[in-house]
Amino acid sequence: MLYWALLFFVVAIVAAVFGFGGIASASAGIAQILFFIFLVLFVVTIIMKLVRRA
């Protein structure tokens, strides 16, 4: 999922360089959402591993 977030971020940067503001904005928004989903899943996974260890 982090790969997809980085991919959309790169697409947003390239689109912004070429002047496609709408596509850049949409890609940046998707990248931001995917990154936050990744963070939530990462934290949940760490918590679950700590709970199972105890």
N, C-alpha and C positions, 0 to 999 in steps of 0.2 A: 504494500500500500504506500509505503514511503517512496518507492520507485515511481509510482503513478503521480504522487504529489510533486515530486521533482520534475517529472516529465511535463506536467501541466504548467509548472512554473517557468520552465525553459520556453515552452510554447508562448506563454504570456510575454516573456521578455522579447522574443523574436517578433511577435506580432506588434508589440509596442515600438520596436525599432523601425519597423516598416510602416507604421502609422495606422494600424488597424486597432483603434481604441476599444471598440466593442468586443472584439475577440480577445484582446489582451485582458480586459476587465473580467470577462466571463472565465477565462482560463485561470486567472489569478484567484478568483472566487472559488473555483473548483479545487485548485491546489490547496487553498487555505482550509476548506472543509475536509479534504482528505487527510491533511496533516493533523488536524485536531482529532479526527477519528483514530488515526494512527496513535496519537498520544494517549487517548483514552484506553484503547486496547492494550497498549504497552503497560500502562499503569495497572490495569486490571490483571494482566498476566503476572506482573511482579508481585502484586498483593496475593494472588492465588498461590503462587509458588511459596511465598513466605508462610501462608496459612497452612499449607500442606506439610511443610517442613516441621512446624511446631507440634 
